[in-house]
Amino acid sequence: MAQNKLKNSGGNKKIGRNKVKCALYKSLKKREKNKIKKIQKHLRGHQNDLQSLQALLKLKDFITGK
């Protein structure tokens, strides 16, 4: 019974609660930009992390549209 309740619950999700703000968040690509900042912060302490560097380059390409 508890499993059915967990499957059907929406949880505390940001997307969808406020359609206007969510559309703006998505159109400005805020999530991707925040992810880039987080990876850059990580790379300051771990310069040899090639996996993070590849993810960073992929995100930058996504934002610039290449």
Biopython code that builds the backbone (N, CA, C, O; Angstrom):
import numpy as np
from Bio.PDB.StructureBuilder import StructureBuilder

atoms = [
    (1, "MET", "N", (0.822, -1.198, 0.000)),
    (1, "MET", "CA", (0.000, 0.000, 0.000)),
    (1, "MET", "C", (0.864, 1.258, 0.000)),
    (1, "MET", "O", (0.565, 2.226, -0.700)),
    (2, "ALA", "N", (1.926, 1.237, 0.782)),
    (2, "ALA", "CA", (2.790, 2.409, 0.855)),
    (2, "ALA", "C", (3.514, 2.650, -0.462)),
    (2, "ALA", "O", (3.771, 3.796, -0.833)),
    (3, "GLN", "N", (3.843, 1.572, -1.168)),
    (3, "GLN", "CA", (4.545, 1.722, -2.441)),
    (3, "GLN", "C", (3.675, 2.424, -3.472)),
    (3, "GLN", "O", (4.174, 3.245, -4.242)),
    (4, "ASN", "N", (2.390, 2.118, -3.500)),
    (4, "ASN", "CA", (1.497, 2.782, -4.444)),
    (4, "ASN", "C", (1.431, 4.276, -4.177)),
    (4, "ASN", "O", (1.388, 5.080, -5.109)),
    (5, "LYS", "N", (1.423, 4.645, -2.909)),
    (5, "LYS", "CA", (1.365, 6.058, -2.550)),
    (5, "LYS", "C", (2.630, 6.779, -3.015)),
    (5, "LYS", "O", (2.562, 7.904, -3.510)),
    (6, "LEU", "N", (3.783, 6.127, -2.855)),
    (6, "LEU", "CA", (5.038, 6.751, -3.277)),
    (6, "LEU", "C", (5.097, 6.897, -4.798)),
    (6, "LEU", "O", (5.607, 7.901, -5.295)),
    (7, "LYS", "N", (4.594, 5.930, -5.534)),
    (7, "LYS", "CA", (4.632, 5.996, -6.996)),
    (7, "LYS", "C", (3.756, 7.128, -7.527)),
    (7, "LYS", "O", (4.108, 7.779, -8.511)),
    (8, "ASN", "N", (2.624, 7.361, -6.881)),
    (8, "ASN", "CA", (1.678, 8.334, -7.390)),
    (8, "ASN", "C", (1.940, 9.753, -6.911)),
    (8, "ASN", "O", (1.416, 10.708, -7.484)),
    (9, "SER", "N", (2.743, 9.898, -5.872)),
    (9, "SER", "CA", (2.956, 11.244, -5.344)),
    (9, "SER", "C", (3.905, 12.018, -6.249)),
    (9, "SER", "O", (4.848, 11.455, -6.806)),
    (10, "GLY", "N", (3.646, 13.304, -6.389)),
    (10, "GLY", "CA", (4.476, 14.144, -7.237)),
    (10, "GLY", "C", (5.721, 14.632, -6.531)),
    (10, "GLY", "O", (6.711, 14.981, -7.175)),
    (11, "GLY", "N", (5.677, 14.659, -5.217)),
    (11, "GLY", "CA", (6.840, 15.111, -4.474)),
    (11, "GLY", "C", (6.928, 16.628, -4.458)),
    (11, "GLY", "O", (5.974, 17.322, -4.809)),
    (12, "ASN", "N", (8.051, 17.118, -4.058)),
    (12, "ASN", "CA", (8.286, 18.547, -3.948)),
    (12, "ASN", "C", (9.118, 18.992, -5.149)),
    (12, "ASN", "O", (10.327, 19.193, -5.034)),
    (13, "LYS", "N", (8.478, 19.140, -6.273)),
    (13, "LYS", "CA", (9.191, 19.481, -7.503)),
    (13, "LYS", "C", (9.015, 20.960, -7.823)),
    (13, "LYS", "O", (7.947, 21.541, -7.630)),
    (14, "LYS", "N", (10.090, 21.540, -8.315)),
    (14, "LYS", "CA", (10.051, 22.958, -8.661)),
    (14, "LYS", "C", (9.321, 23.176, -9.995)),
    (14, "LYS", "O", (8.528, 24.106, -10.141)),
    (15, "ILE", "N", (9.606, 22.308, -10.948)),
    (15, "ILE", "CA", (9.041, 22.476, -12.283)),
    (15, "ILE", "C", (7.544, 22.204, -12.244)),
    (15, "ILE", "O", (7.118, 21.153, -11.765)),
    (16, "GLY", "N", (6.746, 23.133, -12.739)),
    (16, "GLY", "CA", (5.314, 22.938, -12.852)),
    (16, "GLY", "C", (4.489, 23.667, -11.819)),
    (16, "GLY", "O", (3.291, 23.860, -12.023)),
    (17, "ARG", "N", (5.092, 24.080, -10.709)),
    (17, "ARG", "CA", (4.305, 24.769, -9.688)),
    (17, "ARG", "C", (3.932, 26.172, -10.142)),
    (17, "ARG", "O", (2.822, 26.640, -9.887)),
    (18, "ASN", "N", (4.850, 26.835, -10.808)),
    (18, "ASN", "CA", (4.603, 28.183, -11.286)),
    (18, "ASN", "C", (5.016, 28.218, -12.755)),
    (18, "ASN", "O", (6.199, 28.346, -13.073)),
    (19, "LYS", "N", (4.050, 28.105, -13.630)),
    (19, "LYS", "CA", (4.323, 27.926, -15.063)),
    (19, "LYS", "C", (5.151, 29.073, -15.655)),
    (19, "LYS", "O", (6.039, 28.831, -16.473)),
    (20, "VAL", "N", (4.871, 30.307, -15.254)),
    (20, "VAL", "CA", (5.583, 31.452, -15.822)),
    (20, "VAL", "C", (7.044, 31.430, -15.408)),
    (20, "VAL", "O", (7.934, 31.583, -16.245)),
    (21, "LYS", "N", (7.294, 31.240, -14.110)),
    (21, "LYS", "CA", (8.675, 31.224, -13.634)),
    (21, "LYS", "C", (9.434, 30.025, -14.185)),
    (21, "LYS", "O", (10.618, 30.129, -14.503)),
    (22, "CYS", "N", (8.759, 28.894, -14.299)),
    (22, "CYS", "CA", (9.405, 27.691, -14.827)),
    (22, "CYS", "C", (9.778, 27.869, -16.301)),
    (22, "CYS", "O", (10.841, 27.428, -16.737)),
    (23, "ALA", "N", (8.902, 28.512, -17.055)),
    (23, "ALA", "CA", (9.194, 28.758, -18.468)),
    (23, "ALA", "C", (10.393, 29.692, -18.612)),
    (23, "ALA", "O", (11.232, 29.498, -19.491)),
    (24, "LEU", "N", (10.471, 30.694, -17.757)),
    (24, "LEU", "CA", (11.607, 31.618, -17.778)),
    (24, "LEU", "C", (12.894, 30.900, -17.393)),
    (24, "LEU", "O", (13.934, 31.111, -18.017)),
    (25, "TYR", "N", (12.833, 30.052, -16.367)),
    (25, "TYR", "CA", (13.969, 29.262, -15.900)),
    (25, "TYR", "C", (14.508, 28.386, -17.027)),
    (25, "TYR", "O", (15.718, 28.273, -17.222)),
    (26, "LYS", "N", (13.590, 27.773, -17.762)),
    (26, "LYS", "CA", (13.995, 26.887, -18.849)),
    (26, "LYS", "C", (14.531, 27.676, -20.043)),
    (26, "LYS", "O", (15.510, 27.267, -20.666)),
    (27, "SER", "N", (13.899, 28.797, -20.361)),
    (27, "SER", "CA", (14.324, 29.561, -21.538)),
    (27, "SER", "C", (15.686, 30.220, -21.334)),
    (27, "SER", "O", (16.437, 30.400, -22.293)),
    (28, "LEU", "N", (16.006, 30.580, -20.097)),
    (28, "LEU", "CA", (17.305, 31.187, -19.806)),
    (28, "LEU", "C", (18.407, 30.161, -19.594)),
    (28, "LEU", "O", (19.569, 30.519, -19.402)),
    (29, "LYS", "N", (18.032, 28.857, -19.631)),
    (29, "LYS", "CA", (18.972, 27.749, -19.429)),
    (29, "LYS", "C", (19.716, 27.895, -18.102)),
    (29, "LYS", "O", (20.926, 27.680, -18.024)),
    (30, "LYS", "N", (18.965, 28.265, -17.059)),
    (30, "LYS", "CA", (19.551, 28.476, -15.740)),
    (30, "LYS", "C", (20.157, 27.201, -15.170)),
    (30, "LYS", "O", (21.230, 27.239, -14.568)),
    (31, "ARG", "N", (19.473, 26.064, -15.357)),
    (31, "ARG", "CA", (19.958, 24.818, -14.785)),
    (31, "ARG", "C", (21.338, 24.482, -15.335)),
    (31, "ARG", "O", (22.234, 24.086, -14.590)),
    (32, "GLU", "N", (21.500, 24.642, -16.636)),
    (32, "GLU", "CA", (22.772, 24.337, -17.266)),
    (32, "GLU", "C", (23.861, 25.297, -16.802)),
    (32, "GLU", "O", (24.997, 24.888, -16.564)),
    (33, "LYS", "N", (23.511, 26.573, -16.675)),
    (33, "LYS", "CA", (24.500, 27.562, -16.228)),
    (33, "LYS", "C", (24.919, 27.299, -14.790)),
    (33, "LYS", "O", (26.095, 27.436, -14.450)),
    (34, "ASN", "N", (23.963, 26.921, -13.939)),
    (34, "ASN", "CA", (24.295, 26.593, -12.555)),
    (34, "ASN", "C", (25.185, 25.356, -12.492)),
    (34, "ASN", "O", (26.099, 25.280, -11.671)),
    (35, "LYS", "N", (24.911, 24.390, -13.362)),
    (35, "LYS", "CA", (25.707, 23.166, -13.412)),
    (35, "LYS", "C", (27.138, 23.488, -13.831)),
    (35, "LYS", "O", (28.085, 22.908, -13.300)),
    (36, "ILE", "N", (27.302, 24.410, -14.780)),
    (36, "ILE", "CA", (28.639, 24.816, -15.223)),
    (36, "ILE", "C", (29.411, 25.436, -14.064)),
    (36, "ILE", "O", (30.582, 25.118, -13.860)),
    (37, "LYS", "N", (28.762, 26.319, -13.303)),
    (37, "LYS", "CA", (29.427, 26.940, -12.159)),
    (37, "LYS", "C", (29.846, 25.900, -11.128)),
    (37, "LYS", "O", (30.932, 25.988, -10.555)),
    (38, "LYS", "N", (28.977, 24.908, -10.892)),
    (38, "LYS", "CA", (29.273, 23.864, -9.924)),
    (38, "LYS", "C", (30.465, 23.018, -10.372)),
    (38, "LYS", "O", (31.320, 22.667, -9.558)),
    (39, "ILE", "N", (30.521, 22.693, -11.662)),
    (39, "ILE", "CA", (31.631, 21.894, -12.182)),
    (39, "ILE", "C", (32.929, 22.694, -12.144)),
    (39, "ILE", "O", (33.983, 22.147, -11.819)),
    (40, "GLN", "N", (32.862, 23.984, -12.473)),
    (40, "GLN", "CA", (34.061, 24.820, -12.418)),
    (40, "GLN", "C", (34.611, 24.893, -10.994)),
    (40, "GLN", "O", (35.824, 24.856, -10.790)),
    (41, "LYS", "N", (33.723, 24.995, -10.021)),
    (41, "LYS", "CA", (34.138, 25.020, -8.620)),
    (41, "LYS", "C", (34.805, 23.691, -8.246)),
    (41, "LYS", "O", (35.810, 23.673, -7.535)),
    (42, "HIS", "N", (34.242, 22.591, -8.726)),
    (42, "HIS", "CA", (34.809, 21.272, -8.463)),
    (42, "HIS", "C", (36.199, 21.151, -9.087)),
    (42, "HIS", "O", (37.115, 20.602, -8.474)),
    (43, "LEU", "N", (36.351, 21.664, -10.308)),
    (43, "LEU", "CA", (37.617, 21.524, -11.018)),
    (43, "LEU", "C", (38.740, 22.367, -10.401)),
    (43, "LEU", "O", (39.917, 22.081, -10.620)),
    (44, "ARG", "N", (38.386, 23.399, -9.633)),
    (44, "ARG", "CA", (39.426, 24.168, -8.953)),
    (44, "ARG", "C", (40.204, 23.296, -7.971)),
    (44, "ARG", "O", (41.406, 23.483, -7.783)),
    (45, "GLY", "N", (39.523, 22.358, -7.356)),
    (45, "GLY", "CA", (40.181, 21.474, -6.405)),
    (45, "GLY", "C", (40.632, 20.158, -6.988)),
    (45, "GLY", "O", (41.454, 19.466, -6.387)),
    (46, "HIS", "N", (40.113, 19.795, -8.147)),
    (46, "HIS", "CA", (40.434, 18.513, -8.781)),
    (46, "HIS", "C", (40.746, 18.751, -10.252)),
    (46, "HIS", "O", (39.921, 18.461, -11.119)),
    (47, "GLN", "N", (41.926, 19.274, -10.534)),
    (47, "GLN", "CA", (42.286, 19.645, -11.900)),
    (47, "GLN", "C", (42.412, 18.438, -12.822)),
    (47, "GLN", "O", (42.261, 18.581, -14.036)),
    (48, "ASN", "N", (42.683, 17.259, -12.283)),
    (48, "ASN", "CA", (42.916, 16.082, -13.120)),
    (48, "ASN", "C", (41.651, 15.282, -13.391)),
    (48, "ASN", "O", (41.734, 14.184, -13.940)),
    (49, "ASP", "N", (40.507, 15.790, -13.031)),
    (49, "ASP", "CA", (39.242, 15.076, -13.218)),
    (49, "ASP", "C", (38.765, 15.275, -14.658)),
    (49, "ASP", "O", (38.093, 16.258, -14.970)),
    (50, "LEU", "N", (39.116, 14.340, -15.518)),
    (50, "LEU", "CA", (38.799, 14.471, -16.942)),
    (50, "LEU", "C", (37.311, 14.290, -17.223)),
    (50, "LEU", "O", (36.782, 14.890, -18.159)),
    (51, "GLN", "N", (36.633, 13.475, -16.426)),
    (51, "GLN", "CA", (35.204, 13.259, -16.634)),
    (51, "GLN", "C", (34.416, 14.550, -16.415)),
    (51, "GLN", "O", (33.500, 14.860, -17.177)),
    (52, "SER", "N", (34.770, 15.293, -15.385)),
    (52, "SER", "CA", (34.102, 16.571, -15.126)),
    (52, "SER", "C", (34.429, 17.582, -16.210)),
    (52, "SER", "O", (33.574, 18.375, -16.604)),
    (53, "LEU", "N", (35.648, 17.556, -16.687)),
    (53, "LEU", "CA", (36.051, 18.472, -17.756)),
    (53, "LEU", "C", (35.254, 18.195, -19.032)),
    (53, "LEU", "O", (34.833, 19.129, -19.715)),
    (54, "GLN", "N", (35.048, 16.928, -19.352)),
    (54, "GLN", "CA", (34.253, 16.575, -20.527)),
    (54, "GLN", "C", (32.798, 17.020, -20.363)),
    (54, "GLN", "O", (32.184, 17.507, -21.313)),
    (55, "ALA", "N", (32.252, 16.853, -19.161)),
    (55, "ALA", "CA", (30.877, 17.286, -18.898)),
    (55, "ALA", "C", (30.764, 18.797, -19.034)),
    (55, "ALA", "O", (29.772, 19.305, -19.558)),
    (56, "LEU", "N", (31.771, 19.508, -18.568)),
    (56, "LEU", "CA", (31.781, 20.967, -18.665)),
    (56, "LEU", "C", (31.794, 21.413, -20.124)),
    (56, "LEU", "O", (31.049, 22.316, -20.506)),
    (57, "LEU", "N", (32.622, 20.795, -20.920)),
    (57, "LEU", "CA", (32.702, 21.156, -22.339)),
    (57, "LEU", "C", (31.399, 20.844, -23.060)),
    (57, "LEU", "O", (30.973, 21.603, -23.930)),
    (58, "LYS", "N", (30.763, 19.725, -22.701)),
    (58, "LYS", "CA", (29.504, 19.347, -23.326)),
    (58, "LYS", "C", (28.400, 20.353, -22.977)),
    (58, "LYS", "O", (27.585, 20.707, -23.829)),
    (59, "LEU", "N", (28.379, 20.809, -21.723)),
    (59, "LEU", "CA", (27.379, 21.796, -21.304)),
    (59, "LEU", "C", (27.606, 23.138, -21.988)),
    (59, "LEU", "O", (26.654, 23.796, -22.408)),
    (60, "LYS", "N", (28.863, 23.540, -22.097)),
    (60, "LYS", "CA", (29.158, 24.811, -22.760)),
    (60, "LYS", "C", (28.754, 24.760, -24.225)),
    (60, "LYS", "O", (28.246, 25.746, -24.759)),
    (61, "ASP", "N", (28.972, 23.623, -24.885)),
    (61, "ASP", "CA", (28.550, 23.463, -26.269)),
    (61, "ASP", "C", (27.030, 23.519, -26.384)),
    (61, "ASP", "O", (26.495, 24.073, -27.343)),
    (62, "PHE", "N", (26.336, 22.940, -25.397)),
    (62, "PHE", "CA", (24.878, 22.942, -25.402)),
    (62, "PHE", "C", (24.336, 24.365, -25.285)),
    (62, "PHE", "O", (23.376, 24.723, -25.967)),
    (63, "ILE", "N", (24.943, 25.166, -24.432)),
    (63, "ILE", "CA", (24.454, 26.538, -24.230)),
    (63, "ILE", "C", (24.763, 27.408, -25.440)),
    (63, "ILE", "O", (23.930, 28.221, -25.840)),
    (64, "THR", "N", (25.941, 27.254, -26.026)),
    (64, "THR", "CA", (26.304, 28.084, -27.177)),
    (64, "THR", "C", (25.631, 27.604, -28.450)),
    (64, "THR", "O", (25.550, 28.358, -29.420)),
    (65, "GLY", "N", (25.146, 26.364, -28.471)),
    (65, "GLY", "CA", (24.428, 25.869, -29.638)),
    (65, "GLY", "C", (25.294, 25.242, -30.684)),
    (65, "GLY", "O", (24.887, 25.165, -31.843)),
    (66, "LYS", "N", (26.473, 24.788, -30.328)),
    (66, "LYS", "CA", (27.368, 24.151, -31.304)),
    (66, "LYS", "C", (26.999, 22.721, -31.513)),
    (66, "LYS", "O", (27.641, 22.026, -32.300)),
]
sb = StructureBuilder()
sb.init_structure("model")
sb.init_model(0)
sb.init_chain("A")
sb.init_seg("    ")
for serial, (resi, resn, name, xyz) in enumerate(atoms, 1):
    if name == "N":
        sb.init_residue(resn, " ", resi, " ")
    sb.init_atom(name, np.array(xyz, "f"), 0.0, 1.0, " ", f" {name:<3s}", serial, name[0])
structure = sb.get_structure()
